[in-house]
Amino acid sequence: MKLNPFKSLRFRIFIIVLFTGFISCLVIHFAILESYEDRAVNVRESEVSTQLMILANHLINYNYFSDTTSEVINAELDMLANLYDGRVMVIDHNLKIVKDTYGISDGKIIISEEVVDCLKKGSAGASTVYDKNNGYIEMTAPITETMNYESGDVAPGAKTQDVVRGVLLISVSTDYISTTLDILSRRAISIEIIALILIFGMAVWLSGKLLRPFDRITLAINDVKAGFTNEPIEGSDYYETMHIIQAFNQLLQRMNALDESRQEFVSNVSHELKTPITSMKVLADSLIMQEDVPNEVYRDFMEDIAAEVDRENQIINDLLELVRMDKKAAALNITSVDVVQMMEIIMKRIRPIARKRNIELTLETTREITAEIDEVKLSLALMNLVENAVKYNKDDGWVKVKLDADHQYFTCEISDSGIGIPEESLDRIYERFYRVDKSRSREIGGTGLGLSITHSAILLHRGTIDVTSVEDEGTTFTVKIPLMYMQSME
């Protein structure tokens, strides 16, 4: 048989551990890089923003828009551009570029939404844009002058107003951030490779460790299958393995019980079949050894031999019936049957046996009962119970059969005034060939299979049978059968 590794629990655990470790490494990798990038960009924006604010104040103080030749301001602009490896432009309120550190746009007009917003709104219009793909940060900052106004109309005093004279536009390179990210990424990959090797080893070890109890269970089951032992399995590493072990031990116990029952059954069958044959052999040998046997003696011996043949035939028939009962419920011939009428027929067949010992046989029912049953098998089961109630009864005794039903079940209660069953035997009466009183059972012709056949037939109908008994007072069997037969899902 070709093995599929994907159906192996060990392989699946290995893949899960390895995949979980790999995904965790990737998540940590990108989370760290993303966190560093956000932090680096925020720090750079804060630094540049501070520098722009200082530079804007210097531009107003040196009246740069009137005189762009200030060496101090131009030096500051060039230094700021060089410091951040970027470009700085000074734009007046007419959108004219007063100063460009690149020296390529001086005197030109710039049309930019960010610049226009900054001129109109002042500090509220300042903007920051991070272009990750092109590797730069673009920021705008207003150049604001505070104006003082005299007011003599209302009261002496003064008030101020901020006037936007222009805009500082700076583009800052983020190459150093990208370089640092590349270095961090390479180091992270190296660490991840080492981590994956460790995770691979852990996955191999863990998959073997977790499944070791299952391997022990498999080995123990194989030993049982090979016949080396039939002892219960021990071990409870996990709840799951404990449940498996408990289920297997229960199955093993049942198999051992069935094996013992089978051996006992074979022994009982051999004994039961051998007994009539032995009797016939003894009778036949007695006739052979005698000469001039009178016809009366010859006839008596032949009658005894015939009785033993009938007994042998009864045992064989009961065994065959028991075998048929052991088959699946699919063998049942389910029909809708009038249970009261069926029971009246059974009573009619048993009455001649009851009359010989003056046993009163009565049937009580209060309603019509129709059920879906196998009439032949269930009729045989109930007949065995009624017949036993008569055979194991006292002379001048009684047997009562009561039928009743509800919306789900019908009940047949068979009680008698017989010899009863000892309490210690109640749990064994359905065993094959088990007899409470062996001498009396043989005397009345019992094979020890009748109650076993009855029990099997009732179970096939998904019914129950209960018994209560008191020695020397009587026995009551209560049979409960569903009115609607439910097919097994097996």
Secondary structure, 3 states (H helix, E strand, C coil): CCCCHHHCHHHHHHHHHHHHHHHHHHHHHHHHHHHHHHHHHHHHHHHHHHHHHHHHHHHHHCCCCCCCCCHHHHHHHHHHHHHCCCEEEEEECCCEEEEECCCCCCCCECCCHHHHHHHHHHHHHCCEEEECCCCEEEEEEEEEEEEEEECCCCCCCEEEEEEEEEEEEEEEECHHHHHHHHHHHHHHHHHHHHHHHHHHHHHHHHHHHHHHHHHHHHHHHHHHHHCCCCCCCCCCCCHHHHHHHHHHHHHHHHHHHHHHHHHHHHHHHHHHHHHHHHHHHHHHHHHHHCCCCCHHHHHHHHHHHHHHHHHHHHHHHHHHHHHHHCCCHHHCCCEEEEHHHHHHHHHHHHHHHHHHCCCEEEEEECCCCEEEECHHHHHHHHHHHHHHHHHCCCCCCEEEEEEEECCCEEEEEEEECCCCCCHHHHHHCCCCCCCCCHHHHHHHCCCCCHHHHHHHHHHHCCCEEEEEEECCCEEEEEEEEECCCCCCCC
